[in-house]
Amino acid sequence: MNDPVDFKGMSCPLPLMDHDTIQLAHGAGGLLSADLIEKLILPRFTCSELEKLEDQAVLDLPPGRLAFSTDTFVVSPIFFPGGDIGDLAINGTVNDVAMSGAKPAALSAGFVLEEGFPLADFHRVLCSMETAAAKAGVRIVTGDTKVVGRGSCDKIFINTSGVGVIPEGVRLSAGSLEPGDVIILSGSLADHGMAVMTVREGLSFRTTVVSDTAALNGLVDSILAAGPGTRTLRDPTRGGAATTLNEFARASRVGIKLIESALVVRDDVAGACEILGIDPLYVANEGKLIAVVRSAEAEAVLAAMRAHEYGKDAAIIGRVVSDHPGRVTIQTGLGTERIVDMPVGEQLPRIC
């Protein structure tokens, strides 16, 4: 008797195609376009809305307020430790919708492909998107594909838009913070940004810096169940936690005081940040969130977050204060206090 086949780690095979790379004709709307859609794209995102191949998707959504978001992903390199541009595109838009308290339901996916881009790489990206969407519990219901000449884009750019419905009674706002509120970070800082940068810069460490890219809608559900009075949520992507917290402080006209010793930065990430001269507070994260909650609900929310796979390292990192409205400060390990300002420019281009 033959031994059973172990399918763990196996990936879906690339379908037989007439070409090994993207051709300009793949974006022309003819036979090659149809071949690309039918053989590569549709099998990855099978659902009744997409299979109709209309110019739009008609959705049946539950009653409630609608949350809508769109984002475009141009990360370089497109493959990095812990993920790739495909799952990043799914997770990023799921998270943007979820931070309103909405339950993400459906996404669109638009591709800009460079002539000569290997079909095997495109297929790998599509498989990552399929896996990420399934884990997040969302459907890709409509999309578009364009092909541009060599040198007109860098391999592949992806736009994803998403919709979700906000449950009754959930109203989150960055302008709702009050002195005494507690700030909780769901885990370690700077993992994604440094995973991309170490590959881009060719840095080598004893361990591989891995991106934290993940869909956080399940974690959001846990937070809101434990803390119905939650003030606001945000995933600190470009500009990092520092930018997010400054936006909170300015929107609510309050001060925010952080505790440096409460911030978690992994050793390999800290080493990469030190080599590149970058403060982890300003580095993009793609699988973390910041929650501002009422003091009375803080311990319940913290426990709920730590019980979730994406919040097991959650920690209280500071509080909202009435002092220095519109500013963020941090208490250092030396007992001093310094201002954490908004970044002046883009430190890490093409990080997402």
LINHUKA-V662482 format. One record per residue. N is the residue number from 1. PSI is psi in degrees with one decimal (* if undefined). OMEGA is omega in degrees with one decimal (* if undefined). Layout:
# LINHUKA-V662482
n=(N | N)
psi=(PSI | PSI)
omega=(OMEGA | OMEGA)
This chain:
# LINHUKA-V662482
n=(1 | 2 | 3 | 4 | 5 | 6 | 7 | 8 | 9 | 10 | 11 | 12 | 13 | 14 | 15 | 16 | 17 | 18 | 19 | 20 | 21 | 22 | 23 | 24 | 25 | 26 | 27 | 28 | 29 | 30 | 31 | 32 | 33 | 34 | 35 | 36 | 37 | 38 | 39 | 40 | 41 | 42 | 43 | 44 | 45 | 46 | 47 | 48 | 49 | 50 | 51 | 52 | 53 | 54 | 55 | 56 | 57 | 58 | 59 | 60 | 61 | 62 | 63 | 64 | 65 | 66 | 67 | 68 | 69 | 70 | 71 | 72 | 73 | 74 | 75 | 76 | 77 | 78 | 79 | 80 | 81 | 82 | 83 | 84 | 85 | 86 | 87 | 88 | 89 | 90 | 91 | 92 | 93 | 94 | 95 | 96 | 97 | 98 | 99 | 100 | 101 | 102 | 103 | 104 | 105 | 106 | 107 | 108 | 109 | 110 | 111 | 112 | 113 | 114 | 115 | 116 | 117 | 118 | 119 | 120 | 121 | 122 | 123 | 124 | 125 | 126 | 127 | 128 | 129 | 130 | 131 | 132 | 133 | 134 | 135 | 136 | 137 | 138 | 139 | 140 | 141 | 142 | 143 | 144 | 145 | 146 | 147 | 148 | 149 | 150 | 151 | 152 | 153 | 154 | 155 | 156 | 157 | 158 | 159 | 160 | 161 | 162 | 163 | 164 | 165 | 166 | 167 | 168 | 169 | 170 | 171 | 172 | 173 | 174 | 175 | 176 | 177 | 178 | 179 | 180 | 181 | 182 | 183 | 184 | 185 | 186 | 187 | 188 | 189 | 190 | 191 | 192 | 193 | 194 | 195 | 196 | 197 | 198 | 199 | 200 | 201 | 202 | 203 | 204 | 205 | 206 | 207 | 208 | 209 | 210 | 211 | 212 | 213 | 214 | 215 | 216 | 217 | 218 | 219 | 220 | 221 | 222 | 223 | 224 | 225 | 226 | 227 | 228 | 229 | 230 | 231 | 232 | 233 | 234 | 235 | 236 | 237 | 238 | 239 | 240 | 241 | 242 | 243 | 244 | 245 | 246 | 247 | 248 | 249 | 250 | 251 | 252 | 253 | 254 | 255 | 256 | 257 | 258 | 259 | 260 | 261 | 262 | 263 | 264 | 265 | 266 | 267 | 268 | 269 | 270 | 271 | 272 | 273 | 274 | 275 | 276 | 277 | 278 | 279 | 280 | 281 | 282 | 283 | 284 | 285 | 286 | 287 | 288 | 289 | 290 | 291 | 292 | 293 | 294 | 295 | 296 | 297 | 298 | 299 | 300 | 301 | 302 | 303 | 304 | 305 | 306 | 307 | 308 | 309 | 310 | 311 | 312 | 313 | 314 | 315 | 316 | 317 | 318 | 319 | 320 | 321 | 322 | 323 | 324 | 325 | 326 | 327 | 328 | 329 | 330 | 331 | 332 | 333 | 334 | 335 | 336 | 337 | 338 | 339 | 340 | 341 | 342 | 343 | 344 | 345 | 346 | 347 | 348 | 349 | 350 | 351 | 352)
psi=(137.1 | 145.7 | 148.3 | 147.4 | 132.4 | 109.3 | -3.7 | 129.7 | -7.6 | 147.6 | 161.4 | 134.6 | 152.0 | 125.8 | 156.3 | 127.6 | 162.1 | -18.0 | 155.6 | -15.1 | 164.2 | 131.1 | 154.9 | -33.3 | -18.6 | -19.5 | 11.8 | -5.9 | 7.4 | -146.7 | -41.4 | -35.0 | -46.6 | -38.9 | -43.7 | -45.0 | -48.0 | -35.2 | -31.5 | -48.4 | -54.6 | -42.2 | -23.0 | -29.1 | 41.1 | 121.8 | 159.5 | -35.6 | -43.8 | -35.9 | -21.1 | -22.0 | 38.8 | 174.3 | 0.6 | 163.9 | 135.2 | 120.9 | 141.9 | 109.8 | 150.0 | 160.3 | 153.0 | 175.7 | 142.1 | 133.0 | 135.5 | 136.9 | 154.9 | 148.2 | 152.0 | 134.7 | 125.9 | 24.6 | 143.2 | 124.4 | 161.8 | -20.6 | 131.0 | 162.0 | 124.1 | -5.2 | -167.8 | 179.8 | -24.5 | -57.1 | -28.2 | -41.5 | -39.3 | -52.8 | -39.1 | -44.5 | -37.1 | -44.8 | -40.9 | -39.9 | -43.3 | -28.5 | -13.7 | -5.1 | 0.1 | 158.1 | 106.1 | 137.4 | -44.0 | 148.7 | 155.8 | 158.1 | 121.1 | 131.6 | 133.3 | 114.8 | 139.3 | 135.2 | 130.7 | -6.4 | 128.2 | 132.0 | -31.1 | -38.1 | -39.0 | -42.1 | -41.2 | -41.1 | -43.4 | -39.7 | -38.2 | -40.6 | -41.1 | -47.1 | -44.6 | -41.7 | -41.2 | -42.0 | -35.4 | -13.4 | 34.0 | 159.6 | 142.5 | 112.1 | -12.7 | 165.1 | -172.7 | 152.1 | 129.1 | 146.2 | 132.8 | 161.3 | 162.5 | 132.4 | -7.6 | -18.3 | 170.4 | 89.4 | -71.9 | 133.1 | 144.1 | 131.0 | 130.5 | 136.1 | 150.6 | 152.3 | 151.3 | 165.2 | 130.9 | 123.8 | 153.5 | 134.9 | -10.9 | 118.2 | 95.2 | 140.6 | 135.8 | -13.9 | 12.3 | 5.0 | 146.7 | 149.1 | 136.8 | -19.6 | 153.1 | 139.8 | 124.4 | 131.3 | 135.4 | -9.6 | -156.6 | 153.5 | 150.9 | 10.5 | -48.0 | -51.7 | -41.5 | -28.6 | -43.0 | -45.3 | -36.8 | -35.9 | -44.6 | -38.7 | -3.0 | 29.5 | 144.9 | 132.5 | 170.9 | -33.0 | 156.7 | 128.4 | 124.4 | 136.1 | 150.5 | 13.6 | 126.9 | 152.9 | 128.0 | 12.4 | -33.7 | -39.6 | -39.7 | -43.7 | -42.0 | -40.1 | -47.6 | -29.7 | -39.2 | -28.5 | 77.1 | -16.7 | 14.0 | 134.1 | -52.3 | 161.0 | 148.7 | 139.1 | 120.0 | 85.9 | -117.7 | 132.9 | -12.3 | -168.7 | -34.0 | -45.2 | -45.3 | -47.1 | -36.0 | -38.5 | -40.7 | -49.8 | -41.3 | -39.3 | -36.0 | -5.4 | 47.9 | 169.3 | 157.1 | 131.1 | 118.2 | 159.7 | 112.6 | -39.6 | -17.2 | -14.9 | 133.2 | 121.6 | 121.9 | 150.7 | -44.5 | -35.8 | -43.0 | -39.7 | -42.4 | -42.2 | -40.2 | -42.6 | -40.4 | -5.2 | 38.8 | 135.6 | 126.4 | -25.1 | -19.2 | 6.6 | 142.1 | 142.6 | 143.6 | 9.0 | 27.4 | 157.1 | 157.2 | 127.5 | 132.3 | 118.7 | 160.7 | 146.3 | -40.1 | -22.2 | -0.9 | -46.8 | -37.6 | -42.2 | -44.0 | -43.8 | -41.1 | -39.6 | -42.9 | -19.6 | -8.7 | 148.0 | -29.1 | 10.7 | 14.8 | -21.7 | 20.8 | 147.2 | 149.9 | 121.7 | -1.5 | -173.0 | 160.3 | 134.1 | 164.3 | -17.3 | 161.3 | 63.0 | 137.5 | 1.0 | 152.8 | 130.9 | 163.6 | 134.5 | 116.6 | 170.9 | -17.3 | -0.6 | -0.1 | 171.4 | 133.6 | 158.9 | 136.0 | 101.2 | 172.8 | 146.1 | 147.3 | -39.8 | -168.8 | 110.2 | -36.6 | 86.3 | 149.6 | 48.8 | -14.5 | *)
omega=(178.8 | 176.4 | 178.2 | 179.9 | 175.7 | -176.8 | -177.7 | 177.3 | 178.7 | -179.6 | -179.8 | -176.4 | 176.3 | 177.9 | 176.6 | -178.8 | 179.7 | -178.9 | 177.3 | -177.6 | 176.4 | 176.3 | 175.9 | -179.3 | 176.4 | 179.3 | -173.2 | 178.3 | -178.9 | -175.2 | -179.7 | 175.3 | 179.2 | 178.8 | -179.9 | -178.7 | -173.2 | -175.5 | -175.4 | -169.6 | -177.1 | -179.8 | -178.4 | -171.7 | -175.1 | 170.5 | -172.8 | -179.0 | -176.8 | -176.2 | 178.8 | 179.5 | 172.6 | 177.2 | 178.4 | 174.5 | 176.2 | -171.2 | 168.7 | -178.4 | 176.6 | 179.5 | 179.1 | 177.9 | -176.4 | 171.2 | -176.7 | 179.4 | 174.9 | -179.2 | 179.3 | -172.0 | -175.2 | -172.9 | 176.3 | 2.0 | -176.4 | 173.6 | -178.2 | -178.3 | 178.3 | -179.8 | 176.1 | -176.1 | -178.7 | -179.8 | 175.2 | -179.4 | 177.8 | -175.2 | -178.0 | -178.8 | 173.4 | -177.9 | 179.5 | 176.7 | -175.5 | -177.2 | 174.0 | -173.6 | -178.8 | 172.8 | -177.6 | -176.1 | -172.3 | 179.7 | 164.8 | 178.5 | 176.7 | -176.2 | 166.9 | -173.9 | 177.8 | 174.2 | -178.9 | 177.8 | -176.8 | 178.1 | 178.2 | 178.0 | 177.2 | 178.6 | 178.1 | 178.2 | 179.4 | 178.5 | 176.5 | 178.6 | 178.4 | -178.8 | -178.7 | 179.9 | 178.9 | -179.4 | 179.6 | 180.0 | 179.1 | 179.1 | 170.2 | -166.2 | 178.5 | -178.1 | -177.9 | 177.8 | 175.0 | 177.2 | 178.3 | -176.8 | 179.0 | 179.0 | -179.1 | 168.5 | -177.0 | 176.1 | -175.6 | 169.0 | -178.6 | 169.4 | 172.8 | 172.6 | -176.9 | 175.4 | 175.9 | -178.3 | 179.7 | -179.7 | 178.2 | 177.0 | -179.6 | 178.7 | -179.1 | -179.3 | 175.8 | 179.0 | -174.6 | -176.0 | 177.8 | 177.2 | -177.1 | 177.9 | -175.9 | -179.3 | -178.5 | 174.8 | -171.6 | 179.9 | -174.0 | -177.4 | 163.5 | -176.9 | -176.4 | -176.9 | -178.8 | 175.2 | 178.9 | -175.3 | -179.5 | 175.9 | -177.6 | -177.3 | 178.5 | 179.1 | -178.1 | 178.1 | 178.8 | 175.0 | -179.8 | 174.3 | -172.0 | 177.1 | 178.1 | -174.6 | -177.4 | 173.9 | -170.7 | -177.4 | 176.6 | 177.2 | 177.3 | 178.0 | 179.9 | -180.0 | -176.5 | 176.5 | -179.1 | -177.1 | -178.3 | 178.3 | -179.5 | -176.8 | -177.1 | 176.9 | 176.0 | 171.9 | -174.2 | -177.0 | -177.8 | -176.9 | 172.7 | -177.6 | -178.8 | -179.6 | 179.9 | -177.4 | 175.2 | 177.0 | 176.3 | -176.3 | -178.7 | -178.2 | -177.2 | -177.7 | 176.9 | 172.5 | 175.8 | 179.9 | -179.7 | 176.3 | -174.1 | -176.7 | -179.8 | -179.1 | 180.0 | 174.4 | -178.2 | -174.3 | -178.6 | 177.6 | 178.3 | 178.7 | 178.7 | 178.4 | -179.2 | 179.4 | -176.9 | 178.5 | -176.2 | 176.2 | -179.7 | 179.7 | -176.5 | -175.3 | -176.8 | 173.0 | -179.4 | 177.6 | 179.3 | 174.6 | 173.2 | 177.6 | 171.9 | -172.6 | 175.6 | -177.5 | -176.7 | -177.9 | -171.3 | -176.8 | 178.2 | 179.1 | 179.7 | 179.2 | 179.4 | 179.0 | -178.8 | 178.1 | -178.7 | -176.9 | -178.5 | 178.8 | -174.2 | 177.7 | -178.4 | -179.0 | 171.7 | -174.5 | 179.2 | -178.5 | 172.1 | -177.6 | 178.3 | 178.7 | 177.1 | -179.4 | -179.5 | -178.2 | 175.1 | 175.5 | 179.0 | 176.1 | -175.3 | 178.2 | 179.0 | -179.9 | 177.7 | -179.6 | 179.1 | 179.6 | 172.2 | -173.1 | 173.2 | 175.0 | -178.7 | -178.3 | -178.7 | 179.6 | -172.6 | -179.3 | 175.7 | 179.5 | 178.1 | *)
